[in-house]
Amino acid sequence: MIIVQDTREKQPWQFAEGQTVEKLDAGDYALQHSFSIIIERKKGISELARNLGFKRPQFEAELEKMEPYEQRYVICEFSYEAMLKYPKGERIPRKLKRKIKMNGPYMATVISTLEEQYGVEFIFCEDRQTAKNQAEELLSAASNTT
């Protein structure tokens, strides 16, 4: 199994298996020479909020590009519960926090719609390490079925 990491990943996960860096048309991680699985990673709640808010057209275009893959995941390096509390708990300056129109319950609604519309599964993990481990398990399982 060789895992492909997209060239645009700034703080990539390091996997125990073989890993190479190549430009992916969609997502952040996939299996080399395979359309069995694609993973998009979200490092923080604010990043996800932007993707579900003012950057939603670009995010949906990304999800559309993931459609050729059999298994499509968005793995988040934070818990669902933390997302539901957004913007509470985020390090956002007070003057900007008042301007934020996005909140956790709305994000949950948008996620549910996107999962149904694009056949993608959002997976929430407690932290970066748990998210990486989850991705590795999914990639390994997909590799064993191809």
C-alpha positions in Angstrom: 0.0 0.0 0.0 1.3 3.4 -1.0 -0.5 6.4 0.4 -0.6 9.6 -1.8 -0.4 12.9 0.1 -1.5 16.0 -1.8 1.3 18.5 -2.6 -0.7 21.3 -0.9 -0.8 19.6 2.5 1.0 22.0 4.9 1.1 19.8 8.0 0.8 16.3 6.6 0.1 13.2 8.6 3.0 10.7 8.6 2.0 7.1 8.0 3.9 4.0 8.9 3.2 2.6 5.4 4.7 3.9 2.2 3.9 7.5 1.5 4.5 9.7 -1.5 3.7 13.3 -2.3 1.8 14.0 -5.6 -0.8 16.5 -6.7 -4.3 15.1 -6.1 -7.2 16.5 -8.1 -9.4 16.2 -5.0 -8.8 15.5 -1.3 -5.6 15.3 0.7 -4.9 11.5 0.9 -5.7 8.6 -1.4 -4.2 5.2 -2.4 -1.8 5.3 -5.3 -3.3 4.2 -8.6 -6.7 3.6 -7.1 -10.1 5.2 -6.9 -11.2 3.2 -3.9 -10.8 5.9 -1.2 -10.2 9.6 -0.9 -9.8 11.6 2.4 -10.2 15.3 2.9 -8.7 16.5 6.2 -10.0 19.4 8.3 -7.5 20.6 10.9 -9.7 23.0 12.8 -13.3 24.0 13.4 -12.7 27.5 11.9 -11.5 25.9 8.7 -14.6 23.8 8.5 -16.8 26.8 9.3 -15.3 28.7 6.4 -15.8 25.7 4.1 -19.5 25.5 5.2 -20.0 29.2 5.0 -18.5 31.7 2.6 -16.2 29.1 0.9 -19.1 26.6 0.4 -19.1 26.8 -3.4 -15.4 25.9 -3.5 -15.9 23.2 -0.9 -18.8 21.7 -2.8 -16.7 21.7 -6.0 -14.0 19.8 -4.1 -16.7 17.3 -2.9 -17.8 16.9 -6.6 -14.3 16.1 -7.6 -14.3 13.3 -5.0 -17.3 11.5 -6.6 -15.2 9.0 -8.7 -13.9 7.5 -5.5 -15.8 4.6 -4.0 -15.3 5.7 -0.4 -15.2 9.5 0.4 -14.4 10.9 3.8 -13.8 14.2 5.5 -11.8 13.5 8.6 -11.9 16.3 11.3 -9.1 16.7 13.9 -11.7 17.8 16.5 -14.8 16.3 18.1 -18.4 16.7 17.0 -19.2 18.1 20.4 -16.6 20.8 20.0 -18.0 21.7 16.6 -21.5 22.0 18.0 -20.2 24.6 20.5 -18.7 26.8 17.7 -17.7 29.6 17.9 -17.3 29.1 21.7 -14.0 27.6 22.6 -12.3 29.0 19.5 -9.5 31.5 19.7 -11.2 34.3 17.8 -10.7 38.0 18.8 -13.8 39.3 20.6 -14.5 42.0 18.0 -14.5 39.3 15.2 -16.5 36.8 17.2 -19.5 39.1 17.3 -19.5 39.2 13.5 -19.5 35.4 13.1 -22.9 34.2 11.8 -21.9 30.5 11.6 -22.6 28.3 14.6 -22.3 24.6 15.4 -26.0 23.5 15.0 -26.1 25.1 11.6 -22.8 23.4 10.6 -24.3 20.1 11.7 -27.3 20.7 9.4 -25.1 21.6 6.4 -22.9 18.6 7.0 -25.9 16.3 7.0 -27.0 17.8 3.7 -23.5 17.4 2.1 -23.2 13.8 3.3 -26.5 13.0 1.6 -25.9 15.1 -1.5 -22.3 13.9 -2.2 -22.1 10.5 -0.5 -19.3 11.7 1.7 -18.9 10.7 5.4 -17.7 13.2 7.9 -15.7 11.6 10.7 -15.0 13.6 13.9 -12.0 12.6 16.0 -10.8 14.0 19.3 -7.4 15.2 18.1 -4.8 15.1 15.3 -3.4 11.7 16.3 -6.7 10.0 16.5 -7.7 11.5 13.1 -4.5 10.2 11.5 -5.0 6.7 13.0 -8.6 6.7 11.7 -7.4 7.7 8.2 -4.7 5.0 8.3 -7.2 2.3 9.2 -9.6 3.4 6.4 -6.8 3.5 3.9 -5.4 0.1 5.0 -8.9 -1.5 4.8 -9.5 0.0 1.3 -6.1 -1.3 0.2 -7.0 -4.8 1.3 -10.2 -4.8 -0.8 -8.5 -3.7 -4.1 
